[in-house]
């Protein structure tokens, strides 16, 4: 098994510890963040950065410490009015709050409304449809010519799934991808879709108007099994105002799109970069059961989640003050060699492969985690059935973000 990444040009050992700032989106676009977090885990696992573009913050970098923060909801808050779930403060405060930016009991009341859509019983009902769509997408790929895997496979499959979950007009499903990209685009990125929060809000308001129209149609209709109907008719969600509807659909679109989309892309990339693992998978397709969680860990599509301290506390010997910004770096916890054996290697036969942080933990664990795993499982089952072999035709283009570890384009060719 090969080592994960080449060393970056910067000698991380020469950076003063107090100057370490892992919030720079360029670290993730250039895919050179690994040694920064390795040093923090070894030397200062609960690290205070006093100066950053986002203000001062604590970095939580070890697996076990991240789990402590994740599970301590009395001390660490996700609330929108305190800053929300990203290192950058929520610019809209409590005016726009989704259930992921709420604490108990409101969080669970709203989450329970949409959870049945991705419950195991419903996933069994959707499996045949997911497989049929995956077969169609793979069979439509060109042979012997370069194409963009992200657009033709990752985006197409995840957007079709979102359209089904929302009972969204199928022919307009790419709007969901666009809205998701607008919602998470970094305003400082060279290719940012919008340049200000005001521009972002204009587009999200357009999304909101579209969703509210569907919402109103379903408010009085028969009880449906799509997420819009569930929320329009659910006791905890039916009276949400326009801004909270926008916030919740941003959450559902991003959550249902980015993790799966980027794991579909990152998984193929990892197998192309590790041909011994691809060969092992072809020799034993039953390894898909450990391949899928290994892809999800290795890609770590959500780079971080943020909390705000509700009280003075202590973690790993460091005193955290009430109101402090506390950032859990999933991309670090998923490479913590004290929790995961040889984490820098991509190993599709990894023992305890499901031990990772890519879905979060506790009450905020990704509600669609099993759906994401099912989509990846079916994709790789169908790839192996066709004995598809791929060649990377150029470097993947990664997005400029410290929140989503995403691949925008990836040129490949089927041999």
Secondary structure, DSSP 8 states (H G I E B T S, - for coil): ---S----SS-GGGS-GGG--TT-THHHHTT--HHHHHHHHHH-SEEEE---TT--EEEE-SHHHHHHHHH-TTTEE--GGGT-SSSS--TTGGGS--GGG--TTHHHHHHHHHHGGGSHHHHHHHHHHHHHHHHHHHHTS-SSS-EEHIIIIIIHHHHHHHHHHHT--GGGTHHHHHHHHHHH--TTSTT-S-SSHHHHHHHHHHHHHHHHHHHHHHHSS---SSHHHHHHH-TTTTT--HHHHHHHHHHHHHHHHHHHHHHHHHHHHHHHH-HHHHHHHHH-GGGHHHHHHHHHHHH-SB-EEEEEESS-EEETTEEE-TT-EEEEEHHHHTT-TTTSTTTTS--TT-TTTT--STT--GGGS-TTHHHHHHHHHHHHHHHHHTT--EEE-S--EE---SSB--EEE-EEEE-
